[in-house]
Amino acid sequence: MRILRTAIPLLFSSLLATGPVAGQERERIVEFRSDVVVETDGALTVTETIRVVVAGQQIKRGIIRDFPTRYSGKYGQTVNVGFQLLQVLRNGEAERYKTESVSNGVRI
């Protein structure tokens, strides 16, 4: 069985203290990087780095990511792959998160 492992460090911009006055700049993603390592056993380790500009004093909503773990195979069969979330970080520190099942995988 192949396993998709993921680590998501959320690197939020330090513009909170030095950036524009709240409301003058829209909150936005300024960098999205996905590093994928294919292991010898076929497992994938995916590390996503997301950097955002935050206009307010704190982030009010989290970032939602869907990871498909259910696929249609070559002959129409359903193929399921494992999924293991390794960590979620914000500025290098553990961040609170939740996971839930979606129709074809996992939502973080």
C-alpha positions as CSV (number, residue, x, y, z in Angstrom):
1,M,0.0,0.0,0.0
2,R,1.3,3.4,-0.8
3,I,1.2,6.1,1.8
4,L,0.9,9.8,1.3
5,R,2.7,11.5,4.2
6,T,2.5,15.2,4.6
7,A,4.0,17.9,6.7
8,I,2.6,21.4,6.3
9,P,4.7,24.2,7.8
10,L,2.6,27.3,7.5
11,L,5.0,30.1,7.4
12,F,3.0,33.2,8.1
13,S,4.5,36.5,7.2
14,S,5.9,38.7,9.9
15,L,4.1,41.7,8.4
16,L,1.8,41.8,11.5
17,A,4.2,44.2,13.3
18,T,5.8,46.0,10.4
19,G,3.2,45.8,7.6
20,P,0.5,48.3,6.5
21,V,-2.3,49.4,8.8
22,A,-5.0,46.7,9.0
23,G,-7.4,46.9,6.1
24,Q,-5.0,48.7,3.7
25,E,-3.7,45.5,2.1
26,R,-5.7,42.3,1.4
27,E,-4.7,39.1,3.1
28,R,-3.3,36.9,0.4
29,I,-1.0,33.9,-0.2
30,V,2.4,35.2,-1.5
31,E,4.2,31.9,-1.7
32,F,3.1,28.3,-2.1
33,R,5.7,25.6,-2.4
34,S,5.2,21.9,-2.5
35,D,8.3,19.6,-2.1
36,V,7.6,16.0,-3.0
37,V,9.9,13.1,-2.1
38,V,9.2,9.6,-3.6
39,E,10.5,6.9,-1.3
40,T,11.9,3.6,-2.5
41,D,8.7,1.8,-1.3
42,G,6.5,4.2,-3.4
43,A,5.4,6.3,-0.4
44,L,5.3,10.0,-1.0
45,T,6.4,12.6,1.6
46,V,4.9,16.0,0.7
47,T,6.0,19.2,2.4
48,E,3.9,22.3,1.6
49,T,5.2,25.7,2.6
50,I,2.5,28.5,2.5
51,R,3.5,32.1,3.2
52,V,0.7,34.6,3.6
53,V,0.3,38.4,4.2
54,V,-1.9,39.0,7.1
55,A,-3.6,42.4,7.3
56,G,-5.3,42.0,10.6
57,Q,-4.0,41.3,14.1
58,Q,-4.6,37.5,13.9
59,I,-5.7,34.9,11.4
60,K,-9.4,34.3,11.8
61,R,-9.7,31.3,9.5
62,G,-7.4,28.5,8.7
63,I,-6.1,27.2,5.4
64,I,-8.1,24.2,4.1
65,R,-6.2,21.5,2.1
66,D,-7.8,18.4,0.5
67,F,-5.7,15.4,-0.2
68,P,-7.2,12.8,-2.5
69,T,-6.6,9.2,-1.2
70,R,-9.2,7.4,-3.4
71,Y,-8.7,7.0,-7.1
72,S,-10.1,5.1,-10.0
73,G,-7.7,2.4,-11.2
74,K,-6.8,1.5,-14.7
75,Y,-9.6,-1.1,-14.9
76,G,-12.2,1.0,-13.1
77,Q,-11.5,-0.4,-9.7
78,T,-11.3,1.9,-6.6
79,V,-7.7,2.3,-5.4
80,N,-7.2,3.6,-1.8
81,V,-3.9,4.9,-0.6
82,G,-2.9,5.6,3.0
83,F,-2.5,9.0,4.5
84,Q,-0.6,10.1,7.5
85,L,-0.3,13.7,8.6
86,L,3.1,14.3,10.2
87,Q,2.8,17.8,11.4
88,V,1.3,21.3,10.9
89,L,3.5,24.2,11.9
90,R,3.1,28.0,12.0
91,N,6.3,29.9,12.3
92,G,8.1,26.7,13.3
93,E,5.6,25.9,16.2
94,A,3.0,23.2,16.3
95,E,-0.4,24.5,15.1
96,R,-3.8,23.3,16.1
97,Y,-5.6,21.5,13.2
98,K,-8.4,19.1,12.5
99,T,-8.9,16.5,9.8
100,E,-12.1,15.2,8.3
101,S,-13.1,12.7,5.6
102,V,-14.3,14.1,2.2
103,S,-15.6,12.2,-0.7
104,N,-12.3,11.2,-2.2
105,G,-9.8,11.6,0.7
106,V,-8.9,13.8,3.7
107,R,-9.4,17.4,4.4
108,I,-7.1,19.3,6.8
